[in-house]
Amino acid sequence: MLNKNISCTVSDCKHHAGTQNYCTLNSIQIVNHHNPAKDKEATDCGSFECK
């Protein structure tokens, strides 16, 4: 089901909504690579799963 509260352009993800740039999960987990995270490049969607 399309979740219009989570926009996403990662079409390689299992949870991407296909023809629309949204996620199909109810919620996502955001993770960081550096502590503390100082920019967006230091974070990622921890809910990503490859198609």
All heavy atoms as TSV, in Angstrom:
chain	resi	resn	atom	element	x	y	z
A	1	MET	N	N	0.837	-1.179	0.000
A	1	MET	CA	C	0.000	0.000	0.000
A	1	MET	C	C	0.884	1.246	0.000
A	1	MET	O	O	1.866	1.316	0.722
A	1	MET	CB	C	-0.919	-0.011	1.215
A	1	MET	CG	C	-1.709	1.264	1.365
A	1	MET	SD	S	-2.874	1.185	2.711
A	1	MET	CE	C	-4.349	0.938	1.783
A	2	LEU	N	N	0.539	2.207	-0.776
A	2	LEU	CA	C	1.263	3.459	-0.923
A	2	LEU	C	C	1.163	4.308	0.342
A	2	LEU	O	O	0.087	4.484	0.887
A	2	LEU	CB	C	0.657	4.220	-2.097
A	2	LEU	CG	C	1.243	5.556	-2.462
A	2	LEU	CD1	C	2.573	5.355	-3.157
A	2	LEU	CD2	C	0.292	6.291	-3.380
A	3	ASN	N	N	2.304	4.794	0.841
A	3	ASN	CA	C	2.313	5.673	2.013
A	3	ASN	C	C	2.760	7.056	1.562
A	3	ASN	O	O	3.943	7.297	1.353
A	3	ASN	CB	C	3.258	5.125	3.080
A	3	ASN	CG	C	3.233	5.935	4.355
A	3	ASN	OD1	O	2.815	7.082	4.377
A	3	ASN	ND2	N	3.704	5.331	5.434
A	4	LYS	N	N	1.818	7.982	1.429
A	4	LYS	CA	C	2.132	9.323	0.939
A	4	LYS	C	C	2.834	10.182	1.982
A	4	LYS	O	O	3.179	11.318	1.717
A	4	LYS	CB	C	0.885	10.015	0.420
A	4	LYS	CG	C	0.412	9.418	-0.893
A	4	LYS	CD	C	-0.547	10.323	-1.591
A	4	LYS	CE	C	-0.832	9.776	-2.974
A	4	LYS	NZ	N	-1.673	10.658	-3.756
A	5	ASN	N	N	3.075	9.643	3.168
A	5	ASN	CA	C	3.837	10.352	4.189
A	5	ASN	C	C	5.335	10.106	4.051
A	5	ASN	O	O	6.128	10.788	4.695
A	5	ASN	CB	C	3.381	9.947	5.593
A	5	ASN	CG	C	1.989	10.432	5.889
A	5	ASN	OD1	O	1.683	11.605	5.697
A	5	ASN	ND2	N	1.127	9.536	6.321
A	6	ILE	N	N	5.718	9.107	3.232
A	6	ILE	CA	C	7.137	8.787	3.044
A	6	ILE	C	C	7.449	8.843	1.557
A	6	ILE	O	O	7.159	7.908	0.816
A	6	ILE	CB	C	7.487	7.388	3.593
A	6	ILE	CG1	C	7.054	7.235	5.051
A	6	ILE	CG2	C	8.994	7.128	3.441
A	6	ILE	CD1	C	7.208	5.821	5.597
A	7	SER	N	N	8.026	9.945	1.106
A	7	SER	CA	C	8.412	10.015	-0.302
A	7	SER	C	C	9.777	9.344	-0.465
A	7	SER	O	O	10.606	9.366	0.434
A	7	SER	CB	C	8.446	11.457	-0.790
A	7	SER	OG	O	9.433	12.188	-0.130
A	8	CYS	N	N	9.982	8.715	-1.621
A	8	CYS	CA	C	11.204	7.960	-1.867
A	8	CYS	C	C	11.454	7.862	-3.371
A	8	CYS	O	O	10.536	7.585	-4.136
A	8	CYS	CB	C	11.081	6.565	-1.271
A	8	CYS	SG	S	12.537	5.538	-1.560
A	9	THR	N	N	12.686	8.081	-3.777
A	9	THR	CA	C	13.055	7.965	-5.189
A	9	THR	C	C	13.964	6.776	-5.454
A	9	THR	O	O	14.482	6.621	-6.547
A	9	THR	CB	C	13.753	9.255	-5.671
A	9	THR	OG1	O	14.925	9.469	-4.887
A	9	THR	CG2	C	12.827	10.459	-5.563
A	10	VAL	N	N	14.150	5.908	-4.465
A	10	VAL	CA	C	15.041	4.749	-4.598
A	10	VAL	C	C	14.251	3.584	-5.194
A	10	VAL	O	O	13.731	2.725	-4.485
A	10	VAL	CB	C	15.671	4.368	-3.242
A	10	VAL	CG1	C	16.656	3.224	-3.416
A	10	VAL	CG2	C	16.357	5.573	-2.614
A	11	SER	N	N	14.156	3.571	-6.515
A	11	SER	CA	C	13.339	2.554	-7.183
A	11	SER	C	C	13.934	1.154	-7.101
A	11	SER	O	O	13.254	0.181	-7.404
A	11	SER	CB	C	13.106	2.949	-8.638
A	11	SER	OG	O	14.337	3.074	-9.315
A	12	ASP	N	N	15.188	1.036	-6.663
A	12	ASP	CA	C	15.815	-0.277	-6.479
A	12	ASP	C	C	15.369	-0.952	-5.185
A	12	ASP	O	O	15.714	-2.107	-4.945
A	12	ASP	CB	C	17.339	-0.151	-6.461
A	12	ASP	CG	C	17.887	0.365	-7.774
A	12	ASP	OD1	O	17.265	0.116	-8.822
A	12	ASP	OD2	O	18.933	1.025	-7.750
A	13	CYS	N	N	14.630	-0.239	-4.350
A	13	CYS	CA	C	14.196	-0.779	-3.066
A	13	CYS	C	C	12.926	-1.612	-3.234
A	13	CYS	O	O	12.023	-1.266	-3.993
A	13	CYS	CB	C	13.934	0.353	-2.066
A	13	CYS	SG	S	13.442	-0.244	-0.418
A	14	LYS	N	N	12.857	-2.699	-2.497
A	14	LYS	CA	C	11.695	-3.593	-2.488
A	14	LYS	C	C	10.423	-2.852	-2.077
A	14	LYS	O	O	9.332	-3.194	-2.506
A	14	LYS	CB	C	11.979	-4.739	-1.506
A	14	LYS	CG	C	10.851	-5.679	-1.253
A	14	LYS	CD	C	11.276	-6.729	-0.235
A	14	LYS	CE	C	10.138	-7.655	0.096
A	14	LYS	NZ	N	10.551	-8.664	1.091
A	15	HIS	N	N	10.550	-1.801	-1.271
A	15	HIS	CA	C	9.400	-1.100	-0.721
A	15	HIS	C	C	9.000	0.142	-1.520
A	15	HIS	O	O	8.078	0.850	-1.133
A	15	HIS	CB	C	9.669	-0.706	0.735
A	15	HIS	CG	C	10.080	-1.872	1.575
A	15	HIS	ND1	N	9.232	-2.921	1.875
A	15	HIS	CD2	C	11.270	-2.179	2.148
A	15	HIS	CE1	C	9.874	-3.809	2.608
A	15	HIS	NE2	N	11.108	-3.383	2.784
A	16	HIS	N	N	9.665	0.398	-2.649
A	16	HIS	CA	C	9.313	1.536	-3.492
A	16	HIS	C	C	7.955	1.270	-4.135
A	16	HIS	O	O	7.628	0.135	-4.490
A	16	HIS	CB	C	10.383	1.756	-4.568
A	16	HIS	CG	C	10.192	2.999	-5.357
A	16	HIS	ND1	N	9.510	3.012	-6.538
A	16	HIS	CD2	C	10.581	4.270	-5.116
A	16	HIS	CE1	C	9.493	4.242	-7.011
A	16	HIS	NE2	N	10.139	5.035	-6.158
A	17	ALA	N	N	7.162	2.329	-4.304
A	17	ALA	CA	C	5.783	2.170	-4.796
A	17	ALA	C	C	5.678	2.017	-6.311
A	17	ALA	O	O	4.598	2.159	-6.864
A	17	ALA	CB	C	4.943	3.352	-4.329
A	18	GLY	N	N	6.761	1.729	-6.983
A	18	GLY	CA	C	6.685	1.447	-8.415
A	18	GLY	C	C	6.678	2.693	-9.273
A	18	GLY	O	O	7.687	3.336	-9.445
A	19	THR	N	N	5.516	3.067	-9.794
A	19	THR	CA	C	5.430	4.215	-10.700
A	19	THR	C	C	5.333	5.544	-9.960
A	19	THR	O	O	5.386	6.592	-10.582
A	19	THR	CB	C	4.203	4.076	-11.622
A	19	THR	OG1	O	3.022	4.021	-10.818
A	19	THR	CG2	C	4.303	2.830	-12.482
A	20	GLN	N	N	5.183	5.506	-8.640
A	20	GLN	CA	C	5.098	6.730	-7.843
A	20	GLN	C	C	6.238	6.766	-6.837
A	20	GLN	O	O	6.630	5.729	-6.305
A	20	GLN	CB	C	3.759	6.792	-7.117
A	20	GLN	CG	C	2.577	6.825	-8.079
A	20	GLN	CD	C	1.272	6.963	-7.341
A	20	GLN	OE1	O	1.170	7.719	-6.388
A	20	GLN	NE2	N	0.269	6.216	-7.777
A	21	ASN	N	N	6.770	7.941	-6.575
A	21	ASN	CA	C	7.932	8.071	-5.696
A	21	ASN	C	C	7.547	8.135	-4.222
A	21	ASN	O	O	7.707	9.160	-3.542
A	21	ASN	CB	C	8.757	9.294	-6.092
A	21	ASN	CG	C	9.548	9.035	-7.344
A	21	ASN	OD1	O	9.916	7.902	-7.638
A	21	ASN	ND2	N	9.816	10.063	-8.102
A	22	TYR	N	N	7.017	7.008	-3.752
A	22	TYR	CA	C	6.641	6.854	-2.352
A	22	TYR	C	C	7.073	5.478	-1.861
A	22	TYR	O	O	7.384	4.586	-2.645
A	22	TYR	CB	C	5.128	6.998	-2.166
A	22	TYR	CG	C	4.628	8.385	-2.415
A	22	TYR	CD1	C	4.005	8.712	-3.609
A	22	TYR	CD2	C	4.778	9.386	-1.453
A	22	TYR	CE1	C	3.551	9.998	-3.856
A	22	TYR	CE2	C	4.330	10.675	-1.691
A	22	TYR	CZ	C	3.717	10.975	-2.892
A	22	TYR	OH	O	3.279	12.239	-3.130
A	23	CYS	N	N	7.053	5.325	-0.542
A	23	CYS	CA	C	7.373	4.057	0.101
A	23	CYS	C	C	6.071	3.318	0.407
A	23	CYS	O	O	5.027	3.936	0.594
A	23	CYS	CB	C	8.137	4.342	1.398
A	23	CYS	SG	S	8.712	2.866	2.261
A	24	THR	N	N	6.133	1.999	0.476
A	24	THR	CA	C	4.949	1.211	0.807
A	24	THR	C	C	4.930	0.759	2.267
A	24	THR	O	O	3.960	0.146	2.704
A	24	THR	CB	C	4.837	-0.030	-0.106
A	24	THR	OG1	O	6.006	-0.828	0.055
A	24	THR	CG2	C	4.676	0.383	-1.565
A	25	LEU	N	N	5.985	1.075	3.020
A	25	LEU	CA	C	6.017	0.706	4.440
A	25	LEU	C	C	5.193	1.686	5.267
A	25	LEU	O	O	4.997	2.840	4.883
A	25	LEU	CB	C	7.453	0.715	4.955
A	25	LEU	CG	C	8.381	-0.360	4.387
A	25	LEU	CD1	C	9.815	-0.118	4.851
A	25	LEU	CD2	C	7.913	-1.736	4.809
A	26	ASN	N	N	4.726	1.251	6.431
A	26	ASN	CA	C	4.025	2.140	7.350
A	26	ASN	C	C	4.978	3.122	8.019
A	26	ASN	O	O	4.601	4.241	8.347
A	26	ASN	CB	C	3.297	1.345	8.431
A	26	ASN	CG	C	2.123	0.578	7.872
A	26	ASN	OD1	O	1.460	1.030	6.953
A	26	ASN	ND2	N	1.882	-0.599	8.412
A	27	SER	N	N	6.206	2.687	8.251
A	27	SER	CA	C	7.231	3.536	8.856
A	27	SER	C	C	8.587	3.035	8.384
A	27	SER	O	O	8.712	1.906	7.915
A	27	SER	CB	C	7.152	3.505	10.378
A	27	SER	OG	O	7.445	2.209	10.859
A	28	ILE	N	N	9.600	3.878	8.486
A	28	ILE	CA	C	10.959	3.497	8.124
A	28	ILE	C	C	11.896	3.784	9.280
A	28	ILE	O	O	11.575	4.571	10.178
A	28	ILE	CB	C	11.447	4.237	6.857
A	28	ILE	CG1	C	11.446	5.746	7.062
A	28	ILE	CG2	C	10.638	3.824	5.642
A	28	ILE	CD1	C	12.091	6.530	5.939
A	29	GLN	N	N	13.047	3.149	9.260
A	29	GLN	CA	C	14.064	3.383	10.274
A	29	GLN	C	C	15.216	4.129	9.618
A	29	GLN	O	O	15.744	3.690	8.596
A	29	GLN	CB	C	14.563	2.058	10.848
A	29	GLN	CG	C	15.645	2.243	11.871
A	29	GLN	CD	C	16.171	0.921	12.389
A	29	GLN	OE1	O	15.898	-0.133	11.832
A	29	GLN	NE2	N	16.945	0.983	13.445
A	30	ILE	N	N	15.603	5.252	10.204
A	30	ILE	CA	C	16.746	6.015	9.721
A	30	ILE	C	C	17.943	5.691	10.605
A	30	ILE	O	O	17.832	5.685	11.826
A	30	ILE	CB	C	16.452	7.535	9.768
A	30	ILE	CG1	C	15.185	7.869	8.984
A	30	ILE	CG2	C	17.652	8.319	9.252
A	30	ILE	CD1	C	15.237	7.500	7.510
A	31	VAL	N	N	19.069	5.402	9.972
A	31	VAL	CA	C	20.289	5.059	10.705
A	31	VAL	C	C	21.398	6.044	10.335
A	31	VAL	O	O	21.362	6.653	9.279
A	31	VAL	CB	C	20.739	3.611	10.394
A	31	VAL	CG1	C	19.693	2.613	10.865
A	31	VAL	CG2	C	21.010	3.419	8.918
A	32	ASN	N	N	22.372	6.191	11.236
A	32	ASN	CA	C	23.505	7.060	10.924
A	32	ASN	C	C	24.795	6.259	10.813
A	32	ASN	O	O	24.922	5.175	11.360
A	32	ASN	CB	C	23.630	8.201	11.936
A	32	ASN	CG	C	24.034	7.748	13.320
A	32	ASN	OD1	O	23.866	6.594	13.673
A	32	ASN	ND2	N	24.539	8.656	14.111
A	33	HIS	N	N	25.747	6.820	10.070
A	33	HIS	CA	C	27.041	6.181	9.865
A	33	HIS	C	C	28.132	6.817	10.708
A	33	HIS	O	O	29.195	6.242	10.864
A	33	HIS	CB	C	27.448	6.275	8.383
A	33	HIS	CG	C	26.497	5.583	7.475
A	33	HIS	ND1	N	26.425	4.214	7.372
A	33	HIS	CD2	C	25.541	6.066	6.645
A	33	HIS	CE1	C	25.484	3.888	6.509
A	33	HIS	NE2	N	24.935	4.991	6.057
A	34	HIS	N	N	27.877	8.005	11.186
A	34	HIS	CA	C	28.834	8.746	11.997
A	34	HIS	C	C	28.098	9.273	13.217
A	34	HIS	O	O	26.942	9.660	13.126
A	34	HIS	CB	C	29.419	9.932	11.209
A	34	HIS	CG	C	29.972	9.545	9.878
A	34	HIS	ND1	N	31.162	8.876	9.730
A	34	HIS	CD2	C	29.492	9.721	8.624
A	34	HIS	CE1	C	31.393	8.667	8.445
A	34	HIS	NE2	N	30.383	9.171	7.744
A	35	ASN	N	N	28.776	9.267	14.340
A	35	ASN	CA	C	28.157	9.763	15.554
A	35	ASN	C	C	28.974	10.927	16.087
A	35	ASN	O	O	30.128	10.724	16.444
A	35	ASN	CB	C	28.066	8.648	16.595
A	35	ASN	CG	C	27.161	9.002	17.735
A	35	ASN	OD1	O	26.461	9.996	17.692
A	35	ASN	ND2	N	27.178	8.181	18.762
A	36	PRO	N	N	28.454	12.120	16.077
A	36	PRO	CA	C	27.125	12.512	15.649
A	36	PRO	C	C	27.058	12.727	14.134
A	36	PRO	O	O	28.058	13.072	13.508
A	36	PRO	CB	C	26.885	13.844	16.375
A	36	PRO	CG	C	28.245	14.445	16.486
A	36	PRO	CD	C	29.187	13.266	16.646
A	37	ALA	N	N	25.881	12.545	13.576
A	37	ALA	CA	C	25.673	12.824	12.153
A	37	ALA	C	C	25.634	14.338	11.968
A	37	ALA	O	O	24.914	15.030	12.675
A	37	ALA	CB	C	24.373	12.199	11.673
A	38	LYS	N	N	26.429	14.835	11.012
A	38	LYS	CA	C	26.502	16.283	10.810
A	38	LYS	C	C	25.942	16.724	9.469
A	38	LYS	O	O	25.820	17.911	9.216
A	38	LYS	CB	C	27.943	16.762	10.952
A	38	LYS	CG	C	28.465	16.557	12.352
A	38	LYS	CD	C	29.846	17.119	12.539
A	38	LYS	CE	C	30.267	16.868	13.966
A	38	LYS	NZ	N	31.444	17.594	14.337
A	39	ASP	N	N	25.600	15.785	8.597
A	39	ASP	CA	C	24.987	16.123	7.318
A	39	ASP	C	C	24.165	14.931	6.834
A	39	ASP	O	O	24.256	13.840	7.382
A	39	ASP	CB	C	26.035	16.527	6.277
A	39	ASP	CG	C	27.138	15.504	6.106
A	39	ASP	OD1	O	26.876	14.286	6.248
A	39	ASP	OD2	O	28.266	15.908	5.813
A	40	LYS	N	N	23.353	15.145	5.810
A	40	LYS	CA	C	22.452	14.077	5.358
A	40	LYS	C	C	23.197	12.893	4.767
A	40	LYS	O	O	22.685	11.776	4.778
A	40	LYS	CB	C	21.422	14.618	4.375
A	40	LYS	CG	C	21.978	15.134	3.075
A	40	LYS	CD	C	20.863	15.706	2.224
A	40	LYS	CE	C	21.415	16.322	0.953
A	40	LYS	NZ	N	20.347	16.927	0.161
A	41	GLU	N	N	24.404	13.103	4.278
A	41	GLU	CA	C	25.183	11.994	3.734
A	41	GLU	C	C	25.605	10.999	4.814
A	41	GLU	O	O	25.983	9.871	4.525
A	41	GLU	CB	C	26.415	12.511	2.995
A	41	GLU	CG	C	26.108	13.155	1.658
A	41	GLU	CD	C	25.582	14.589	1.753
A	41	GLU	OE1	O	25.641	15.206	2.847
A	41	GLU	OE2	O	25.086	15.094	0.741
A	42	ALA	N	N	25.513	11.397	6.068
A	42	ALA	CA	C	25.880	10.522	7.179
A	42	ALA	C	C	24.722	9.651	7.636
A	42	ALA	O	O	24.854	8.874	8.576
A	42	ALA	CB	C	26.397	11.351	8.345
A	43	THR	N	N	23.567	9.752	6.966
A	43	THR	CA	C	22.390	8.965	7.343
A	43	THR	C	C	21.860	8.170	6.160
A	43	THR	O	O	22.112	8.514	5.011
A	43	THR	CB	C	21.266	9.877	7.882
A	43	THR	OG1	O	20.849	10.749	6.848
A	43	THR	CG2	C	21.737	10.684	9.083
A	44	ASP	N	N	21.127	7.118	6.442
A	44	ASP	CA	C	20.514	6.275	5.408
A	44	ASP	C	C	19.211	5.679	5.929
A	44	ASP	O	O	18.964	5.642	7.127
A	44	ASP	CB	C	21.428	5.098	5.046
A	44	ASP	CG	C	22.511	5.469	4.081
A	44	ASP	OD1	O	22.241	6.179	3.102
A	44	ASP	OD2	O	23.651	5.029	4.302
A	45	CYS	N	N	18.437	5.157	4.996
A	45	CYS	CA	C	17.223	4.443	5.349
A	45	CYS	C	C	17.609	3.008	5.745
A	45	CYS	O	O	18.046	2.217	4.910
A	45	CYS	CB	C	16.251	4.419	4.172
A	45	CYS	SG	S	14.737	3.521	4.512
A	46	GLY	N	N	17.449	2.695	7.000
A	46	GLY	CA	C	17.760	1.362	7.496
A	46	GLY	C	C	16.719	0.322	7.100
A	46	GLY	O	O	16.906	-0.873	7.319
A	47	SER	N	N	15.618	0.761	6.518
A	47	SER	CA	C	14.559	-0.145	6.098
A	47	SER	C	C	14.746	-0.627	4.646
A	47	SER	O	O	13.957	-1.424	4.156
A	47	SER	CB	C	13.192	0.553	6.210
A	47	SER	OG	O	12.990	1.000	7.517
A	48	PHE	N	N	15.794	-0.147	3.979
A	48	PHE	CA	C	16.038	-0.522	2.587
A	48	PHE	C	C	16.224	-2.027	2.433
A	48	PHE	O	O	16.914	-2.670	3.214
A	48	PHE	CB	C	17.298	0.176	2.055
A	48	PHE	CG	C	17.705	-0.300	0.683
A	48	PHE	CD1	C	17.119	0.228	-0.456
A	48	PHE	CD2	C	18.649	-1.299	0.523
A	48	PHE	CE1	C	17.477	-0.222	-1.715
A	48	PHE	CE2	C	19.019	-1.757	-0.729
A	48	PHE	CZ	C	18.427	-1.214	-1.839
A	49	GLU	N	N	15.561	-2.582	1.429
A	49	GLU	CA	C	15.774	-3.972	1.010
A	49	GLU	C	C	15.845	-3.970	-0.505
A	49	GLU	O	O	15.000	-3.379	-1.181
A	49	GLU	CB	C	14.620	-4.871	1.453
A	49	GLU	CG	C	14.552	-5.119	2.944
A	49	GLU	CD	C	13.433	-6.097	3.290
A	49	GLU	OE1	O	13.396	-7.192	2.675
A	49	GLU	OE2	O	12.610	-5.753	4.135
A	50	CYS	N	N	16.844	-4.625	-1.049
A	50	CYS	CA	C	16.997	-4.688	-2.507
A	50	CYS	C	C	15.863	-5.506	-3.111
A	50	CYS	O	O	15.405	-6.487	-2.522
A	50	CYS	CB	C	18.340	-5.315	-2.833
A	50	CYS	SG	S	18.806	-5.162	-4.553
A	51	LYS	N	N	15.405	-5.086	-4.289
A	51	LYS	CA	C	14.338	-5.826	-4.986
A	51	LYS	C	C	14.773	-7.216	-5.323
A	51	LYS	O	O	15.860	-7.518	-5.587
A	51	LYS	CB	C	13.938	-5.105	-6.273
A	51	LYS	CG	C	13.040	-3.949	-6.033
A	51	LYS	CD	C	12.567	-3.408	-7.366
A	51	LYS	CE	C	11.606	-2.280	-7.163
A	51	LYS	NZ	N	11.192	-1.681	-8.398
